[in-house]
Amino acid sequence: MNPLQVFGSDLGEIRRARKITMKALGLAVGYSESYVSKVEAGQVKPSPGFVVEEYHT
């Protein structure tokens, strides 16, 4: 796995462990459910704002 895929996989594991949906996470950090899905799939590089907001949620 490349670094984007590792980050996305870790994000998904944390999100599921906290029983948070992609939609709820997106709403909490100001991004769409689609964006969260793409980050978790390792398809897009997460923006710095997404990373900072996600880890403060």
N, CA, C and O of each residue as an XYZ file, in Angstrom:
228
protein
N       0.838     -1.187      0.000
C       0.000      0.000      0.000
C       0.882      1.249      0.000
O       1.941      1.294      0.626
N       0.408      2.250     -0.719
C       1.144      3.520     -0.717
C       0.715      4.354      0.498
O      -0.255      4.003      1.170
N       1.417      5.443      0.783
C       1.095      6.242      1.972
C      -0.349      6.765      2.014
O      -0.949      6.830      3.087
N      -0.899      7.132      0.873
C      -2.287      7.603      0.853
C      -3.242      6.488      1.248
O      -4.206      6.717      1.979
N      -2.977      5.286      0.765
C      -3.821      4.141      1.111
C      -3.694      3.785      2.591
O      -4.683      3.427      3.230
N      -2.506      3.879      3.124
C      -2.300      3.595      4.554
C      -3.067      4.610      5.398
O      -3.767      4.238      6.340
N      -2.935      5.888      5.060
C      -3.661      6.924      5.788
C      -5.157      6.677      5.715
O      -5.851      6.723      6.731
N      -5.655      6.412      4.509
C      -7.084      6.176      4.322
C      -7.572      4.968      5.088
O      -8.643      5.003      5.694
N      -6.799      3.907      5.067
C      -7.160      2.699      5.796
C      -7.212      2.971      7.299
O      -8.146      2.548      7.981
N      -6.218      3.669      7.804
C      -6.190      4.015      9.230
C      -7.381      4.896      9.597
O      -8.023      4.687     10.627
N      -7.668      5.871      8.757
C      -8.803      6.758      8.994
C     -10.098      5.957      9.074
O     -10.911      6.165      9.974
N     -10.282      5.040      8.126
C     -11.490      4.224      8.118
C     -11.611      3.355      9.359
O     -12.699      3.207      9.915
N     -10.502      2.786      9.790
C     -10.522      1.952     11.005
C     -10.908      2.780     12.225
O     -11.718      2.344     13.043
N     -10.339      3.955     12.346
C     -10.654      4.832     13.486
C     -12.112      5.258     13.431
O     -12.815      5.236     14.442
N     -12.561      5.647     12.240
C     -13.951      6.099     12.086
C     -14.930      4.991     12.456
O     -15.892      5.227     13.187
N     -14.686      3.782     11.954
C     -15.580      2.657     12.253
C     -15.533      2.284     13.732
O     -16.564      1.948     14.315
N     -14.362      2.339     14.340
C     -14.237      2.024     15.768
C     -15.043      3.004     16.617
O     -15.565      2.646     17.673
N     -15.134      4.235     16.143
C     -15.913      5.253     16.863
C     -17.381      5.244     16.455
O     -18.182      6.043     16.942
N     -17.725      4.309     15.537
C     -19.111      4.155     15.052
C     -19.639      5.450     14.424
O     -20.770      5.871     14.670
N     -18.788      6.059     13.613
C     -19.139      7.291     12.912
C     -19.276      6.968     11.428
O     -18.410      6.303     10.859
N     -20.340      7.426     10.803
C     -20.502      7.221      9.363
C     -19.622      8.204      8.596
O     -19.169      9.210      9.143
N     -19.390      7.897      7.330
C     -18.629      8.827      6.485
C     -19.357     10.167      6.395
O     -18.740     11.232      6.415
N     -20.679     10.087      6.296
C     -21.467     11.318      6.196
C     -21.312     12.158      7.458
O     -21.117     13.371      7.377
N     -21.398     11.520      8.629
C     -21.269     12.250      9.892
C     -19.875     12.850     10.049
O     -19.730     13.982     10.513
N     -18.855     12.094      9.664
C     -17.495     12.627      9.744
C     -17.352     13.824      8.818
O     -16.801     14.856      9.200
N     -17.849     13.680      7.609
C     -17.775     14.787      6.661
C     -18.450     16.041      7.186
O     -17.902     17.139      7.089
N     -19.643     15.874      7.743
C     -20.358     17.025      8.303
C     -19.587     17.645      9.464
O     -19.552     18.867      9.609
N     -18.976     16.808     10.282
C     -18.244     17.299     11.455
C     -17.018     18.121     11.077
O     -16.655     19.063     11.781
N     -16.385     17.765      9.970
C     -15.143     18.450      9.589
C     -15.294     19.371      8.374
O     -14.325     19.986      7.929
N     -16.519     19.459      7.844
C     -16.776     20.398      6.751
C     -16.420     19.894      5.367
O     -16.106     20.686      4.478
N     -16.466     18.581      5.174
C     -16.196     17.984      3.858
C     -17.338     17.043      3.511
O     -18.099     16.636      4.389
N     -17.459     16.699      2.248
C     -18.553     15.831      1.820
C     -18.271     14.367      2.149
O     -17.129     13.960      2.362
N     -19.347     13.602      2.182
C     -19.231     12.153      2.362
C     -18.383     11.550      1.242
O     -17.589     10.639      1.476
N     -18.558     12.063      0.030
C     -17.790     11.595     -1.121
C     -16.294     11.836     -0.924
O     -15.472     10.982     -1.256
N     -15.949     12.995     -0.386
C     -14.537     13.313     -0.142
C     -13.954     12.364      0.892
O     -12.851     11.850      0.709
N     -14.688     12.126      1.983
C     -14.226     11.192      3.017
C     -14.005      9.817      2.391
O     -12.997      9.164      2.664
N     -14.937      9.378      1.558
C     -14.818      8.077      0.898
C     -13.567      7.994      0.038
O     -12.860      6.987      0.063
N     -13.293      9.041     -0.716
C     -12.113      9.058     -1.589
C     -10.816      9.074     -0.784
O      -9.832      8.444     -1.172
N     -10.817      9.793      0.336
C      -9.632      9.804      1.192
C      -9.411      8.406      1.771
O      -8.289      7.898      1.762
N     -10.474      7.788      2.271
C     -10.341      6.452      2.853
C      -9.897      5.420      1.821
O      -9.210      4.458      2.165
N     -10.278      5.608      0.578
C      -9.894      4.682     -0.488
C      -8.484      4.965     -1.009
O      -7.962      4.208     -1.828
N      -7.869      6.047     -0.541
C      -6.533      6.401     -1.002
C      -6.529      6.975     -2.402
O      -5.509      6.945     -3.091
N      -7.687      7.507     -2.831
C      -7.809      8.044     -4.191
C      -7.428      9.510     -4.293
O      -7.082      9.989     -5.372
N      -7.489     10.226     -3.175
C      -7.108     11.639     -3.175
C      -6.230     11.916     -1.964
O      -6.348     11.268     -0.924
N      -5.362     12.879     -2.123
C      -4.519     13.320     -1.006
C      -5.378     14.211     -0.122
O      -5.953     15.185     -0.608
N      -5.479     13.898      1.170
C      -6.310     14.741      2.021
C      -5.707     16.133      2.165
O      -4.493     16.300      2.274
N      -6.584     17.119      2.163
C      -6.105     18.489      2.337
C      -5.605     18.662      3.769
O      -6.043     17.945      4.668
N      -4.696     19.603      3.985
C      -4.221     19.844      5.350
C      -5.368     20.164      6.311
O      -5.346     19.747      7.469
N      -6.363     20.900      5.828
C      -7.512     21.232      6.668
C      -8.297     20.009      7.082
O      -8.771     19.928      8.215
N      -8.440     19.059      6.180
C      -9.158     17.821      6.495
C      -8.415     17.052      7.573
O      -9.028     16.564      8.523
N      -7.117     16.942      7.435
C      -6.323     16.180      8.400
C      -6.387     16.837      9.778
O      -6.579     16.150     10.782
N      -6.232     18.135      9.833
C      -6.264     18.841     11.112
C      -7.654     18.722     11.741
O      -7.763     18.414     12.928
N      -8.709     18.961     10.972
C     -10.068     18.888     11.508
C     -10.414     17.482     11.952
O     -11.029     17.308     13.005
N     -10.037     16.471     11.178
C     -10.380     15.093     11.494
C      -9.772     14.682     12.825
O     -10.431     14.006     13.614
N      -8.551     15.067     13.089
C      -7.887     14.647     14.304
C      -8.267     15.499     15.523
O      -7.849     15.208     16.644
N      -9.054     16.540     15.296
C      -9.575     17.311     16.424
C     -11.020     16.941     16.729
O     -11.605     17.469     17.675
N     -11.599     16.048     15.946
C     -12.989     15.652     16.137
C     -13.092     14.578     17.194
O     -14.191     14.113     17.497
